[in-house]
Amino acid sequence: MFLRLKARAGYWLARRLFHWSWFVRQPRGWSWLEGQFARMANLGDVGAQSFYGHILTFRGVGLGAREEGVRLLRLAALAGDGKAAYQVGVISLAGTASKAPDPVEAARFWEMAAKAGHPLAEIKLKALATRGCAD
């Protein structure tokens, strides 16, 4: 109970400090931020999984960071996060180093994103359906 409360407080502070570019540029500052984001994501917080997953997927260094980011985004998407579901759809359509492009999986995640209210998911689904009919 206390450790979860401590993790929430650390995550709350880290999200505020994340917008201070001078803090993020400091190696020790960035390391501390990542630790807070990772802790909350590993505790199963959907918002933290989505947020940290986006960071690792698009700004992480190395293949391992990108793969971990995609894994966190998948977890958040399956838990109902629309933004994460949309991004997993985009990644699924493009493919990753370990997985070939999968339009069926992309459509499944974009349907989840559309149900969650993501504004671009419907557009992507229509474009995918049009492209599927044209092939």
N, C-alpha and C positions, 0 to 999 in steps of 0.2 A: 504494500500500500504506500509506504513512505517513498520507496524507490520509484514507483510510478509517478507520484506527485513531483518528485525531484526531476524526473525525466520531462514531465510536462512543462515545468517551470524553465528548465534549460532550453527546451525546444521553443517555447514562447520567446525567450530572450534571443535565441539564435535567429529566429525569423525576423526580429527587429534589427539585429546587428547585420543581417545579410544585406540590407539596403545601404549600409555605410561602406562605400567602396574602399576607404582607407583601411578599414578593419579586414575586409575580405582579402586585400592584397598582402596582408601580413601572413607569412607561412604558419605561425603559431595560431593566429586568429582563424585562418581557414581550416586548419586541422581541428580546432575546437568546434567550429560550426559543423563540419562534417560528422564529427562524433555525436553531436546532439541530433542531427538529422537522422543518422543511421540508427541511433538508439530508439528514437520514436518510431521509425519505420519498422524496426525489428520487433517492437512491442505490438505491432498490428494496427497502428493508427493509419487509417486510409488516406487522410490528407497528407500526412508525412510521407507515406509510400509514394503518392502521386508527385509531391514536390521534390523529394530527393531522387525519385526515379527520373524525373525530367532533367534534373541537374546532371546526374550520372550519364544519362543517355546522350545529352547534347553537349556537355562540357567536361565529361569525365576523361581521364587520361588512360588510354589503353583499351584493348578489347574487353578485358575483364570488367572494367568499370561500365562500359556500354552494355554488356550482357546483364550485369547486375541491375542496371537502370531499367532495362526492358523487363526483367523479372519483377521488379517492384511495380512498374507500370501495369503489368498484367494482373498482379494481386489487387491493385487499387481498382482497376477496371472491372474485375470480377466482383468486387465489393460494391460497385455502383458508381464509381467516379467517372463522370462523363468526359472530362478532359483527358484522363488517362486512357479511357476506351478509344477515344478518337485517335490519340497518338499511337496506340498499339495497332489500330487499323492501318494507319499510314506506314508504320514499320513493317507490318505483315505484308502489305502490298509491295514494298520495296525489297523485303528480304533482309536477312542479317548474314553475318559471316558463317553462322552455324545452321541457318535455315533458309531454304529457298523461298522466293515470293509465293504467297498463298492468298489469292483473291477471295476465296471462300471464307477464310479466317478474317480477312480484312472486313468483309461484309458483315460478319457476325459481330465484330467489335463496333463497327459503325452503327449497327442496329442498336446495340447497347447504349452507345453515345447519344443517338437520336432519342431514345427513350428517356435518357437522363437530361435531355434538353440542350445538347450541344448544337450550336447554330450551323456548323459546317457539315455535320454528319449526314444530313439528308442530301445535301448537294453531292457529297462524295458517293453516296449510295446510288443516286441517279446516274452519275457519271460512270460508275462501275457497271451498272446495268446496261447503259448505252454502249459502252465499250465491249461488254460481253456479247451483246447482240450483233455488234459489227464484226467481231472476229469470226 
